[in-house]
Amino acid sequence: MAVGCGDDTADDGAGSDAGAQGADGVMAEAVATYAQIVLASYEDARDAALELDAAIAELVADPSEDTLRVARNVWKDAREPYLQTEVYRFYEGPIDAPESGPEGRLNAWPLDENFIDYVEGDDDAGIVNDTQVAIDKSELAAQNEQGGEKNIATGYHAIEFLLWGQDQSEDGAGERPYTDFVDGGSAENQDRRREYLSTVSELLVDDLQQLVDAWAEGEDNYRAQFERLPPEQALERILTGMIVLTGFETGGERLQTALDTADQEDEHSCFSDNTHRDMVQDVRGMQNVYLGSYRRTDGSIVRGTAIEAVVRDEDDALATRVEERIAESLALAEALEPPFDQEISLDNPEGRERVSALIESLRTQEDDLIDVFNAFELTVPEPE
């Protein structure tokens, strides 16, 4: 591979060996930094989910406008660290391992609301209103994506729907009343709705703890295996996560599809109108990885050797180009104006242009990252 190739005209080859060792050393340090950032961000996501679980417990124990408002705000807070972890997907690591990865339980979307609870025109829809379905963690996990990929039963977006309800507003979020959780209140099966919300919240914490355990330091776990890989193989996985999240997932599935349809049902966090933050934090997660720096929710910073340093050793101009492009994508994501469903509206050409500009930047970013992939002569292994 190109990393560490020395001057072919060197007299005895010693300079070439030293160059290879130096480049490999920087790459190994960058891989170690990546693992530290992964762990720290999953710990923050887990801790934020614990705070959400506590807020949901208060809502369930004493449903009111105040406890519902607090739970909604804490849900938004919990999304901030989790979204920055999505860049660790797409290489069959702990988050999306074929048999054991919890990603489908954590963040799957789009979600058919009527799989979970009542919707406009069907008061009896969903698991909440089907008393033949037990509500516990194992059953809801088994129900997730049962019978169709939009049959989402668990995760952040299931909790979002239960907290906000359907978004029927053109300029605001869903308006589920707190009385949906009060016995004798505004919808049937209030006890099952409370139990459902509590159960999926607990499952969210469990799944995030699984990821923390997989990346914990000093354990016989995925992280230990990852750090024993040849550095270029670890780099291959890191870059794969960045490339796929940049182009296919964020630029394509989450942005281009929504722009093409102009339908709020295609936005990522449609019930809460929090989609603009999804875009910002996804790109911020890419930047964290590339620059080797992550600001934790307590304000402390995890920092070390960056992927940028590895790229700069290979191609200084390319390293700068990627850094500047990610910064541009982040600025364009931050320029999106909430609510996102109005940004994609056919009646809002300025908003659609902001979304288009972000998509175009992400497409360019994807190309730049592929240039990095190719510069190191990396390859994606064939599926087994």
VOVOKOL-299252 format. One line per field, with one value per residue (C-alpha): residue number from 1; residue in one letter; x, y, z. Coordinates in steps of 0.1 Angstrom, whole numbers, plus 5000, padded with zeros to 4 digits. Layout:
% residues N
k <- (NUM, ...);
r <- (A, ...);
east <- (X, ...);
north <- (Y, ...);
up <- (Z, ...);
END
This chain:
% residues 384
k <- (1, 2, 3, 4, 5, 6, 7, 8, 9, 10, 11, 12, 13, 14, 15, 16, 17, 18, 19, 20, 21, 22, 23, 24, 25, 26, 27, 28, 29, 30, 31, 32, 33, 34, 35, 36, 37, 38, 39, 40, 41, 42, 43, 44, 45, 46, 47, 48, 49, 50, 51, 52, 53, 54, 55, 56, 57, 58, 59, 60, 61, 62, 63, 64, 65, 66, 67, 68, 69, 70, 71, 72, 73, 74, 75, 76, 77, 78, 79, 80, 81, 82, 83, 84, 85, 86, 87, 88, 89, 90, 91, 92, 93, 94, 95, 96, 97, 98, 99, 100, 101, 102, 103, 104, 105, 106, 107, 108, 109, 110, 111, 112, 113, 114, 115, 116, 117, 118, 119, 120, 121, 122, 123, 124, 125, 126, 127, 128, 129, 130, 131, 132, 133, 134, 135, 136, 137, 138, 139, 140, 141, 142, 143, 144, 145, 146, 147, 148, 149, 150, 151, 152, 153, 154, 155, 156, 157, 158, 159, 160, 161, 162, 163, 164, 165, 166, 167, 168, 169, 170, 171, 172, 173, 174, 175, 176, 177, 178, 179, 180, 181, 182, 183, 184, 185, 186, 187, 188, 189, 190, 191, 192, 193, 194, 195, 196, 197, 198, 199, 200, 201, 202, 203, 204, 205, 206, 207, 208, 209, 210, 211, 212, 213, 214, 215, 216, 217, 218, 219, 220, 221, 222, 223, 224, 225, 226, 227, 228, 229, 230, 231, 232, 233, 234, 235, 236, 237, 238, 239, 240, 241, 242, 243, 244, 245, 246, 247, 248, 249, 250, 251, 252, 253, 254, 255, 256, 257, 258, 259, 260, 261, 262, 263, 264, 265, 266, 267, 268, 269, 270, 271, 272, 273, 274, 275, 276, 277, 278, 279, 280, 281, 282, 283, 284, 285, 286, 287, 288, 289, 290, 291, 292, 293, 294, 295, 296, 297, 298, 299, 300, 301, 302, 303, 304, 305, 306, 307, 308, 309, 310, 311, 312, 313, 314, 315, 316, 317, 318, 319, 320, 321, 322, 323, 324, 325, 326, 327, 328, 329, 330, 331, 332, 333, 334, 335, 336, 337, 338, 339, 340, 341, 342, 343, 344, 345, 346, 347, 348, 349, 350, 351, 352, 353, 354, 355, 356, 357, 358, 359, 360, 361, 362, 363, 364, 365, 366, 367, 368, 369, 370, 371, 372, 373, 374, 375, 376, 377, 378, 379, 380, 381, 382, 383, 384);
r <- (M, A, V, G, C, G, D, D, T, A, D, D, G, A, G, S, D, A, G, A, Q, G, A, D, G, V, M, A, E, A, V, A, T, Y, A, Q, I, V, L, A, S, Y, E, D, A, R, D, A, A, L, E, L, D, A, A, I, A, E, L, V, A, D, P, S, E, D, T, L, R, V, A, R, N, V, W, K, D, A, R, E, P, Y, L, Q, T, E, V, Y, R, F, Y, E, G, P, I, D, A, P, E, S, G, P, E, G, R, L, N, A, W, P, L, D, E, N, F, I, D, Y, V, E, G, D, D, D, A, G, I, V, N, D, T, Q, V, A, I, D, K, S, E, L, A, A, Q, N, E, Q, G, G, E, K, N, I, A, T, G, Y, H, A, I, E, F, L, L, W, G, Q, D, Q, S, E, D, G, A, G, E, R, P, Y, T, D, F, V, D, G, G, S, A, E, N, Q, D, R, R, R, E, Y, L, S, T, V, S, E, L, L, V, D, D, L, Q, Q, L, V, D, A, W, A, E, G, E, D, N, Y, R, A, Q, F, E, R, L, P, P, E, Q, A, L, E, R, I, L, T, G, M, I, V, L, T, G, F, E, T, G, G, E, R, L, Q, T, A, L, D, T, A, D, Q, E, D, E, H, S, C, F, S, D, N, T, H, R, D, M, V, Q, D, V, R, G, M, Q, N, V, Y, L, G, S, Y, R, R, T, D, G, S, I, V, R, G, T, A, I, E, A, V, V, R, D, E, D, D, A, L, A, T, R, V, E, E, R, I, A, E, S, L, A, L, A, E, A, L, E, P, P, F, D, Q, E, I, S, L, D, N, P, E, G, R, E, R, V, S, A, L, I, E, S, L, R, T, Q, E, D, D, L, I, D, V, F, N, A, F, E, L, T, V, P, E, P, E);
east <- (5000, 5011, 5015, 5051, 5066, 5101, 5125, 5132, 5166, 5178, 5212, 5204, 5166, 5170, 5152, 5123, 5119, 5120, 5094, 5071, 5074, 5067, 5036, 5023, 5030, 5009, 4982, 4982, 4979, 4950, 4933, 4937, 4923, 4893, 4886, 4888, 4864, 4840, 4839, 4835, 4806, 4788, 4792, 4777, 4748, 4742, 4743, 4719, 4696, 4696, 4685, 4658, 4647, 4644, 4623, 4601, 4597, 4585, 4561, 4546, 4543, 4527, 4515, 4511, 4520, 4551, 4564, 4556, 4575, 4605, 4606, 4604, 4633, 4654, 4647, 4662, 4692, 4697, 4698, 4728, 4755, 4739, 4738, 4776, 4781, 4764, 4798, 4808, 4783, 4785, 4815, 4798, 4812, 4793, 4765, 4755, 4770, 4748, 4736, 4741, 4742, 4714, 4712, 4679, 4664, 4681, 4675, 4655, 4632, 4610, 4584, 4548, 4530, 4501, 4523, 4528, 4497, 4465, 4466, 4442, 4413, 4422, 4418, 4425, 4458, 4491, 4507, 4495, 4459, 4464, 4460, 4470, 4506, 4526, 4546, 4581, 4616, 4620, 4586, 4590, 4625, 4610, 4582, 4607, 4606, 4583, 4565, 4581, 4611, 4588, 4572, 4595, 4586, 4617, 4644, 4646, 4619, 4594, 4600, 4597, 4563, 4550, 4561, 4549, 4523, 4517, 4529, 4498, 4510, 4525, 4547, 4551, 4557, 4533, 4509, 4501, 4482, 4496, 4461, 4470, 4490, 4463, 4438, 4404, 4421, 4421, 4429, 4422, 4448, 4466, 4482, 4497, 4509, 4527, 4542, 4552, 4570, 4588, 4598, 4613, 4632, 4648, 4656, 4673, 4696, 4704, 4713, 4736, 4752, 4760, 4779, 4798, 4808, 4820, 4843, 4854, 4892, 4911, 4884, 4883, 4858, 4855, 4878, 4906, 4901, 4899, 4932, 4950, 4941, 4969, 4964, 4955, 4926, 4913, 4916, 4897, 4868, 4869, 4868, 4841, 4819, 4826, 4820, 4787, 4773, 4783, 4769, 4744, 4728, 4729, 4731, 4709, 4684, 4679, 4682, 4677, 4647, 4630, 4638, 4625, 4592, 4587, 4569, 4574, 4569, 4603, 4622, 4643, 4627, 4593, 4573, 4595, 4607, 4642, 4656, 4678, 4698, 4701, 4719, 4742, 4753, 4758, 4783, 4798, 4805, 4823, 4844, 4852, 4866, 4886, 4901, 4906, 4887, 4854, 4838, 4820, 4786, 4804, 4826, 4858, 4876, 4890, 4918, 4946, 4962, 4938, 4929, 4937, 4973, 4974, 4961, 4984, 5014, 5002, 4988, 4989, 4966, 4940, 4941, 4933, 4906, 4888, 4891, 4877, 4849, 4837, 4837, 4817, 4792, 4788, 4782, 4756, 4739, 4738, 4723, 4691, 4661, 4637, 4612, 4628, 4595, 4592, 4627, 4617, 4583, 4577, 4565, 4599, 4625, 4650, 4647, 4650, 4681, 4697, 4689, 4703, 4735, 4741, 4734, 4759, 4785, 4781, 4784, 4817, 4827, 4820, 4842, 4870, 4868, 4868, 4900, 4915, 4904, 4921, 4952, 4959, 4949, 4922, 4896, 4863, 4863, 4838, 4808, 4811);
north <- (5000, 5036, 5043, 5044, 5041, 5056, 5070, 5042, 5057, 5054, 5038, 5010, 5011, 5020, 5053, 5035, 5012, 5041, 5059, 5029, 5025, 5062, 5062, 5030, 5044, 5075, 5053, 5031, 5062, 5075, 5042, 5043, 5078, 5067, 5039, 5064, 5087, 5059, 5048, 5084, 5092, 5059, 5065, 5100, 5085, 5059, 5085, 5107, 5078, 5071, 5107, 5102, 5071, 5090, 5117, 5091, 5075, 5108, 5113, 5078, 5082, 5116, 5125, 5163, 5190, 5197, 5161, 5156, 5188, 5178, 5143, 5158, 5182, 5154, 5132, 5160, 5163, 5125, 5127, 5151, 5126, 5096, 5112, 5118, 5080, 5072, 5075, 5042, 5023, 5005, 4982, 4955, 4967, 4963, 4987, 4969, 4934, 4911, 4889, 4910, 4947, 4968, 4996, 4984, 4986, 5019, 5042, 5025, 5047, 5056, 5044, 5034, 5050, 5027, 4998, 5012, 5032, 5049, 5073, 5097, 5077, 5045, 5046, 5009, 5007, 4994, 4972, 4996, 4988, 4951, 4935, 4901, 4914, 4913, 4945, 4936, 4941, 4907, 4909, 4945, 4937, 4907, 4929, 4954, 4953, 4922, 4920, 4950, 4974, 5003, 4983, 4999, 4990, 5003, 5029, 5067, 5072, 5049, 5070, 5102, 5091, 5081, 5115, 5137, 5117, 5123, 5156, 5170, 5206, 5225, 5246, 5227, 5193, 5166, 5175, 5143, 5154, 5143, 5128, 5099, 5086, 5093, 5066, 5076, 5103, 5111, 5076, 5040, 5017, 5044, 5018, 4999, 5032, 5040, 5005, 5006, 5039, 5028, 4995, 5009, 5035, 5007, 4988, 5019, 5020, 4983, 4985, 5015, 4997, 4968, 4993, 5008, 4972, 4964, 4994, 4994, 4996, 4966, 4940, 4910, 4926, 4942, 4971, 4947, 4929, 4962, 4976, 4943, 4947, 4959, 4997, 4999, 4975, 4995, 5027, 5009, 5004, 5040, 5055, 5031, 5044, 5080, 5075, 5056, 5080, 5110, 5100, 5072, 5077, 5115, 5130, 5103, 5085, 5114, 5145, 5137, 5115, 5141, 5169, 5148, 5139, 5172, 5150, 5154, 5117, 5113, 5135, 5117, 5130, 5140, 5138, 5162, 5184, 5178, 5167, 5198, 5187, 5152, 5166, 5188, 5161, 5135, 5158, 5167, 5131, 5128, 5159, 5143, 5113, 5131, 5157, 5132, 5153, 5149, 5173, 5153, 5163, 5175, 5198, 5178, 5169, 5136, 5144, 5125, 5117, 5124, 5106, 5140, 5135, 5101, 5116, 5146, 5122, 5108, 5138, 5173, 5189, 5161, 5163, 5200, 5195, 5170, 5191, 5222, 5202, 5187, 5222, 5235, 5206, 5213, 5251, 5242, 5218, 5245, 5269, 5247, 5265, 5245, 5230, 5208, 5199, 5235, 5236, 5209, 5224, 5232, 5266, 5274, 5277, 5293, 5264, 5238, 5256, 5253, 5216, 5212, 5230, 5206, 5176, 5189, 5195, 5160, 5145, 5164, 5152, 5117, 5120, 5135, 5107, 5081, 5098, 5092, 5056, 5052, 5070, 5043, 5016, 5003, 4978, 4967, 4930, 4909, 4898, 4862);
up <- (5000, 4996, 5033, 5044, 5009, 5011, 4985, 4960, 4953, 4989, 4992, 5017, 5022, 5059, 5052, 5036, 5066, 5090, 5069, 5069, 5107, 5112, 5090, 5105, 5140, 5132, 5118, 5149, 5171, 5151, 5154, 5192, 5193, 5173, 5198, 5226, 5209, 5201, 5238, 5251, 5227, 5234, 5272, 5267, 5246, 5273, 5301, 5282, 5277, 5314, 5320, 5294, 5312, 5345, 5328, 5313, 5347, 5361, 5332, 5336, 5374, 5371, 5336, 5332, 5307, 5327, 5329, 5292, 5282, 5303, 5287, 5252, 5260, 5275, 5244, 5223, 5246, 5243, 5206, 5206, 5216, 5199, 5165, 5167, 5169, 5136, 5119, 5135, 5114, 5080, 5086, 5107, 5140, 5172, 5162, 5131, 5133, 5113, 5142, 5173, 5163, 5180, 5154, 5141, 5176, 5183, 5154, 5126, 5105, 5088, 5112, 5105, 5135, 5133, 5142, 5177, 5186, 5174, 5144, 5129, 5116, 5135, 5173, 5177, 5158, 5171, 5197, 5225, 5216, 5209, 5243, 5228, 5225, 5258, 5265, 5277, 5263, 5247, 5230, 5217, 5204, 5186, 5172, 5158, 5120, 5122, 5089, 5073, 5077, 5086, 5115, 5140, 5176, 5195, 5197, 5196, 5170, 5188, 5219, 5199, 5185, 5219, 5233, 5204, 5185, 5148, 5133, 5117, 5119, 5089, 5112, 5144, 5160, 5171, 5198, 5217, 5249, 5283, 5290, 5266, 5296, 5322, 5332, 5318, 5297, 5260, 5245, 5254, 5270, 5288, 5311, 5281, 5266, 5298, 5300, 5264, 5268, 5299, 5283, 5251, 5272, 5293, 5261, 5247, 5277, 5275, 5238, 5244, 5273, 5249, 5227, 5257, 5267, 5232, 5231, 5268, 5273, 5287, 5280, 5257, 5233, 5199, 5208, 5216, 5183, 5164, 5179, 5171, 5134, 5110, 5111, 5075, 5080, 5109, 5088, 5061, 5085, 5098, 5064, 5053, 5081, 5071, 5034, 5037, 5063, 5042, 5009, 5010, 5044, 5052, 5017, 5002, 5024, 5048, 5027, 4990, 4995, 5017, 4992, 4962, 4979, 4999, 5024, 5061, 5065, 5049, 5074, 5100, 5132, 5119, 5151, 5171, 5142, 5154, 5120, 5115, 5146, 5132, 5102, 5122, 5146, 5119, 5102, 5135, 5142, 5109, 5119, 5153, 5137, 5110, 5134, 5163, 5188, 5206, 5231, 5257, 5272, 5304, 5284, 5286, 5254, 5241, 5217, 5201, 5168, 5140, 5108, 5093, 5104, 5086, 5054, 5056, 5058, 5025, 5007, 5023, 4998, 5001, 5039, 5038, 5011, 5033, 5064, 5047, 5030, 5063, 5079, 5049, 5053, 5090, 5083, 5057, 5081, 5108, 5083, 5079, 5094, 5115, 5111, 5084, 5068, 5059, 5045, 5019, 5011, 4975, 4986, 5001, 4974, 4997, 5022, 4994, 4982, 5017, 5017, 4981, 4991, 5020, 4997, 4971, 4998, 5011, 4977, 4972, 5007, 4998, 4966, 4987, 5012, 4984, 4972, 5006, 5004, 4971, 4981, 5006, 4982, 5005, 4995, 5009, 5016, 4997, 5018, 5030);
END
